[in-house]
Amino acid sequence: MKHLHDIPSAFKHEFANPRLWWSRAVVVGMAAIAGLVVVGFTWLAETALDCFLFFNGKAWWFALLWTPICAALLVWLTRRYAMGAAGSGIPQVMATLDPAVAPEQRSLFVSLKLSAAKIGLTAGGLLGGLSLGREGPSVQIAAGVMLAARRWLPRHSQVSAHSLLVAGGAAGIAAAFNTPLAGVMFAIEELSRSPEQRNSGLIVAGIVLAGMMAVSIHGNATHFGIIHPGPIGLALALPGLLVTLVAGVAGGLFARLLLASARGNPLGKLSAWRQGRPVLFAAVCGLLVAAIGIASHGATFGSGTVATRAMLDGASDVAPAFVAFKYVATWLTVWSGVPAGIFAPSLAIGAGIGHDIAVLLHYPHAPALIALGMVGFLAAATQAPLTAFIIVMEMVDGHGMVLSLMACAVVASTVSRVLSEPLYGALAQLQLQRLPQASRDATS
């Protein structure tokens, strides 16, 4: 009868094991700290952008001087002191989870030092008005905090570094967007390629607790308020399908463009210049981002959250060609080499697509198409449809559009897969090139 479940032994293992309780306390406590760190980072990043917008409002030419200087300084600091902090942060966490990375090599991609650098450098990018998001960086920041928990876990703990990295990365999404469910889905869809069933409940608890830290400070309000999508029926089918296809194509091409830029194969001479004179190249990119910001009357500066919220609220004064301006400004920001996330800018681009199609078709319930555009472009750019769907649903309280948002995410992601390989997986492979040659040879 050995196959029967031994209830007394199971009870003793789960509830009378001090080492297990200590492991649980460490994981949950560090998850709470990670959530608070991301909340503090959010405040710093938003304050930095507010400072930029304040001074930019005083003189129209301010960005033409300040943004190139910031971009150049950030790239110099990143390359000299924190190479692992460059880019989004999500590829670094994914690279750290790769079996090719030995424990002593994890600090190349994730560590407390890199978390601190990521906080300062990303906030610096927003202080310069660059078109970037803070959500991807939040993943690397929180993962670095969670990985530090290893030193306090009891010896032979069943909580592995893999589990801590997954929990930390997902906690970053949960706290950054104030969306705990999206954090859990991000862990399943993007990070946890080989989930550990034994600790899955503990990891989910940590992710949710990190999200609750954001809720306790910011309140339980949704990020973009509550949208009023109007009737969800056949009238939405044709406009919704058009938004989905446009967002899927645009997002897939965006991912392809970012990958080509990271690999150094668009516009060969410019890529060679970027490789040889990275600081000067960043300054030129910053100058172009500033020019685009001026042309868009300031709409493309920063993450794009303000523009997204305005469109959802029914603003009619959206900058002409906002989608194209934000698209190029975000690409230039990422290509410049500064630490930069793309989640929030992707939501803004998608919102612009939905808004433009609503205007083109004279559709009376624009918020519905805007929400679909947000889901579609984010799902296409990241090829993480379930994460994109849940993020937007939680951010706009769009429970009435659950099926529409889910269908949009799946279709747009499918279209994107025709145009581009998965963005973060490919960028993670590029990160692995920073490993010593012997480590790479061993896995090739």
GUFIPA-154222 format. One line per 2 residues: their letters; for each residue x, y, z negated of C-alpha. Coordinates in steps of 0.1 Angstrom, whole numbers, padded with zeros to 4 digits. Layout:
<recs>
A = X:Y:Z | ...
</recs>
This chain:
<recs>
MK = 0000:0000:0000 | 0030:0023:0004
HL = 0012:0040:0032 | -0013:0056:0008
HD = -0008:0092:-0002 | 0006:0093:-0038
IP = -0014:0122:-0053 | 0005:0125:-0086
SA = 0039:0125:-0068 | 0027:0151:-0043
FK = 0013:0173:-0072 | 0046:0171:-0090
HE = 0066:0180:-0059 | 0044:0210:-0050
FA = 0036:0224:-0084 | 0062:0211:-0109
NP = 0094:0217:-0090 | 0112:0248:-0102
RL = 0136:0248:-0072 | 0106:0249:-0048
WW = 0090:0277:-0067 | 0122:0297:-0067
SR = 0124:0292:-0029 | 0089:0304:-0025
AV = 0095:0334:-0047 | 0126:0344:-0027
VV = 0109:0341:0007 | 0077:0359:-0004
GM = 0097:0386:-0022 | 0120:0392:0008
AA = 0090:0393:0031 | 0075:0421:0010
IA = 0108:0439:0010 | 0111:0435:0048
GL = 0076:0449:0052 | 0084:0479:0031
VV = 0116:0485:0050 | 0097:0485:0083
VG = 0071:0509:0067 | 0100:0532:0058
FT = 0115:0529:0092 | 0081:0538:0107
WL = 0079:0569:0086 | 0115:0579:0096
AE = 0109:0573:0133 | 0077:0593:0134
TA = 0092:0621:0114 | 0121:0622:0139
LD = 0098:0624:0169 | 0077:0652:0151
CF = 0110:0671:0146 | 0118:0668:0183
LF = 0083:0679:0194 | 0084:0709:0170
FN = 0117:0723:0184 | 0107:0713:0220
GK = 0076:0734:0215 | 0097:0764:0208
AW = 0115:0764:0242 | 0107:0745:0273
WF = 0144:0740:0281 | 0153:0725:0247
AL = 0151:0689:0259 | 0174:0695:0289
LW = 0202:0702:0264 | 0193:0681:0234
TP = 0181:0648:0250 | 0213:0641:0270
IC = 0234:0649:0240 | 0214:0625:0219
AA = 0215:0597:0245 | 0252:0600:0249
LL = 0259:0601:0212 | 0237:0571:0205
VW = 0253:0550:0232 | 0288:0559:0219
LT = 0278:0550:0183 | 0262:0518:0194
RR = 0291:0506:0215 | 0317:0516:0189
YA = 0301:0504:0157 | 0270:0482:0163
MG = 0269:0465:0197 | 0244:0440:0183
AA = 0219:0468:0178 | 0216:0477:0215
GS = 0184:0471:0233 | 0151:0460:0219
GI = 0160:0437:0191 | 0137:0409:0200
PQ = 0163:0392:0223 | 0189:0393:0195
VM = 0165:0374:0172 | 0157:0349:0199
AT = 0195:0345:0206 | 0202:0339:0169
LD = 0177:0310:0170 | 0195:0293:0198
PA = 0213:0261:0187 | 0245:0274:0204
VA = 0249:0300:0176 | 0268:0288:0146
PE = 0259:0301:0112 | 0290:0323:0111
QR = 0281:0339:0144 | 0246:0350:0134
SL = 0260:0384:0123 | 0267:0392:0160
FV = 0229:0395:0165 | 0211:0398:0131
SL = 0224:0411:0098 | 0217:0438:0072
KL = 0244:0459:0087 | 0227:0457:0121
SA = 0193:0464:0105 | 0206:0496:0090
AK = 0222:0506:0123 | 0190:0498:0142
IG = 0170:0521:0118 | 0193:0550:0123
LT = 0199:0546:0160 | 0162:0541:0170
AG = 0151:0570:0149 | 0179:0590:0166
GL = 0164:0581:0200 | 0130:0594:0190
LG = 0148:0625:0176 | 0161:0630:0211
GL = 0126:0626:0227 | 0136:0594:0246
SL = 0108:0571:0258 | 0111:0542:0235
GR = 0091:0522:0209 | 0100:0512:0173
EG = 0082:0478:0173 | 0109:0457:0190
PS = 0136:0472:0168 | 0113:0464:0138
VQ = 0117:0427:0146 | 0154:0428:0144
IA = 0153:0450:0113 | 0130:0427:0094
AG = 0148:0396:0106 | 0181:0410:0092
VM = 0164:0416:0058 | 0149:0381:0057
LA = 0181:0364:0067 | 0198:0380:0037
AR = 0175:0358:0015 | 0198:0328:0023
RW = 0222:0339:-0004 | 0195:0337:-0031
LP = 0179:0304:-0021 | 0189:0273:-0042
RH = 0214:0250:-0027 | 0199:0224:-0003
SQ = 0167:0245:0000 | 0143:0232:0026
VS = 0139:0268:0038 | 0163:0271:0068
AH = 0178:0301:0084 | 0156:0293:0114
SL = 0125:0297:0092 | 0137:0330:0077
LV = 0145:0345:0111 | 0111:0335:0125
AG = 0094:0349:0094 | 0114:0381:0095
GA = 0109:0387:0132 | 0071:0382:0129
AG = 0070:0402:0097 | 0085:0431:0117
IA = 0056:0430:0142 | 0030:0426:0115
AA = 0043:0456:0096 | 0051:0478:0126
FN = 0016:0475:0141 | -0003:0470:0109
TP = -0015:0437:0125 | -0008:0406:0104
LA = -0025:0382:0128 | -0004:0395:0157
GV = 0027:0388:0136 | 0017:0352:0131
MF = 0009:0347:0168 | 0043:0364:0177
AI = 0061:0338:0156 | 0043:0310:0173
EE = 0045:0323:0209 | 0079:0340:0211
LS = 0101:0329:0182 | 0092:0295:0169
RS = 0102:0272:0197 | 0105:0243:0172
PE = 0082:0251:0143 | 0090:0234:0110
QR = 0057:0221:0098 | 0070:0216:0062
NS = 0074:0253:0056 | 0048:0267:0080
GL = 0024:0277:0053 | 0051:0295:0034
IV = 0063:0313:0065 | 0028:0324:0074
AG = 0023:0337:0039 | 0055:0358:0042
IV = 0044:0372:0075 | 0009:0381:0062
LA = 0024:0397:0030 | 0047:0419:0051
GM = 0017:0431:0071 | -0001:0437:0038
MA = 0027:0460:0028 | 0018:0482:0057
VS = -0019:0480:0050 | -0014:0489:0014
IH = 0005:0521:0024 | -0012:0531:0056
GN = -0047:0518:0046 | -0068:0493:0064
AT = -0076:0516:0093 | -0068:0504:0128
HF = -0038:0520:0146 | -0059:0536:0173
GI = -0092:0539:0155 | -0124:0521:0166
IH = -0131:0522:0203 | -0166:0523:0218
PG = -0163:0502:0250 | -0199:0504:0260
PI = -0218:0473:0273 | -0197:0443:0281
GL = -0213:0427:0311 | -0212:0423:0348
AL = -0207:0461:0353 | -0173:0457:0337
AL = -0163:0427:0359 | -0150:0445:0390
PG = -0133:0474:0373 | -0119:0451:0347
LL = -0105:0427:0373 | -0089:0456:0391
VT = -0072:0469:0360 | -0060:0434:0352
LV = -0044:0428:0386 | -0028:0463:0387
AG = -0015:0460:0352 | -0002:0424:0359
VA = 0017:0435:0390 | 0030:0467:0374
GG = 0041:0449:0343 | 0057:0420:0362
LF = 0077:0445:0383 | 0086:0464:0352
AR = 0100:0433:0335 | 0119:0425:0368
LL = 0133:0460:0369 | 0145:0458:0333
LA = 0162:0425:0339 | 0179:0437:0370
SA = 0191:0467:0351 | 0204:0446:0322
RG = 0223:0423:0347 | 0238:0452:0365
NP = 0224:0445:0400 | 0201:0474:0409
LG = 0218:0502:0428 | 0253:0487:0427
KL = 0274:0518:0424 | 0252:0532:0396
SA = 0255:0500:0377 | 0293:0500:0381
WR = 0293:0536:0369 | 0272:0526:0339
QG = 0297:0498:0331 | 0328:0521:0335
RP = 0314:0554:0320 | 0286:0543:0297
VL = 0284:0575:0276 | 0283:0598:0306
FA = 0258:0575:0323 | 0236:0577:0291
AV = 0238:0615:0292 | 0226:0616:0328
CG = 0197:0592:0320 | 0188:0615:0291
LL = 0188:0645:0314 | 0164:0627:0337
VA = 0141:0616:0309 | 0141:0653:0297
AI = 0132:0665:0332 | 0104:0639:0334
GI = 0091:0650:0300 | 0090:0686:0311
AS = 0072:0677:0344 | 0046:0657:0324
HG = 0041:0686:0300 | 0056:0666:0272
AT = 0034:0636:0275 | 0062:0611:0282
FG = 0084:0621:0252 | 0086:0595:0225
SG = 0067:0563:0222 | 0035:0574:0240
TV = 0013:0567:0210 | -0002:0602:0210
AT = -0011:0600:0247 | -0026:0565:0242
RA = -0047:0577:0214 | -0058:0608:0233
ML = -0070:0586:0263 | -0089:0563:0240
DG = -0105:0593:0224 | -0118:0605:0258
AS = -0092:0632:0266 | -0096:0645:0301
DV = -0064:0665:0303 | -0041:0635:0309
AP = -0010:0645:0327 | -0011:0639:0364
AF = 0010:0608:0374 | 0014:0600:0337
VA = 0017:0563:0345 | 0046:0568:0370
FK = 0063:0593:0348 | 0062:0571:0317
YV = 0072:0540:0337 | 0104:0556:0350
AT = 0112:0574:0317 | 0110:0542:0298
WL = 0131:0524:0323 | 0158:0551:0322
TV = 0158:0551:0284 | 0163:0513:0283
WS = 0189:0514:0311 | 0208:0541:0293
GV = 0219:0516:0267 | 0203:0532:0236
PA = 0185:0509:0211 | 0149:0510:0224
GI = 0118:0490:0222 | 0092:0488:0250
FA = 0060:0477:0231 | 0045:0512:0225
PS = 0056:0526:0259 | 0040:0495:0275
LA = 0008:0502:0257 | 0009:0538:0269
IG = 0015:0528:0305 | -0013:0503:0304
AG = -0036:0528:0289 | -0028:0552:0317
IG = -0036:0525:0343 | -0070:0518:0327
HD = -0077:0556:0325 | -0068:0562:0361
IA = -0089:0534:0374 | -0119:0545:0353
VL = -0115:0580:0368 | -0111:0565:0403
LH = -0142:0543:0401 | -0162:0568:0380
YP = -0167:0541:0354 | -0185:0557:0324
HA = -0170:0536:0297 | -0133:0544:0301
PA = -0122:0531:0266 | -0130:0495:0278
LI = -0107:0498:0308 | -0080:0515:0288
AL = -0080:0487:0263 | -0078:0462:0291
GM = -0049:0481:0307 | -0031:0481:0274
VG = -0035:0443:0270 | -0027:0436:0307
FL = 0005:0456:0310 | 0019:0445:0276
AA = 0011:0408:0284 | 0027:0412:0318
AT = 0058:0429:0306 | 0064:0405:0278
QA = 0047:0374:0292 | 0033:0368:0257
PL = -0004:0370:0264 | -0017:0358:0230
TA = 0004:0382:0211 | -0006:0411:0234
FI = -0043:0403:0231 | -0043:0401:0193
IV = -0021:0432:0190 | -0045:0453:0210
ME = -0076:0437:0195 | -0064:0446:0160
MV = -0052:0481:0170 | -0085:0492:0185
DG = -0109:0470:0165 | -0119:0455:0198
HG = -0137:0424:0184 | -0166:0430:0208
MV = -0142:0426:0237 | -0125:0394:0225
LS = -0132:0373:0256 | -0125:0402:0280
LM = -0092:0411:0264 | -0081:0374:0262
AC = -0089:0368:0299 | -0071:0400:0309
AV = -0040:0390:0290 | -0039:0355:0305
VA = -0045:0366:0341 | -0020:0395:0339
ST = 0006:0373:0324 | 0001:0347:0351
VS = 0005:0374:0378 | 0037:0386:0361
RV = 0052:0351:0361 | 0051:0351:0399
LS = 0071:0383:0399 | 0095:0379:0371
EP = 0110:0354:0347 | 0102:0359:0310
LY = 0118:0391:0299 | 0128:0384:0264
GA = 0140:0348:0271 | 0163:0361:0299
LA = 0176:0390:0278 | 0183:0365:0250
QL = 0205:0345:0274 | 0224:0377:0282
QL = 0229:0382:0244 | 0244:0348:0242
QR = 0272:0359:0266 | 0286:0378:0236
LP = 0295:0345:0219 | 0331:0334:0221
QA = 0339:0315:0254 | 0344:0282:0235
SR = 0309:0283:0220 | 0294:0290:0254
DA = 0314:0262:0271 | 0302:0237:0245
TS = 0266:0243:0254 | 0270:0247:0292
</recs>
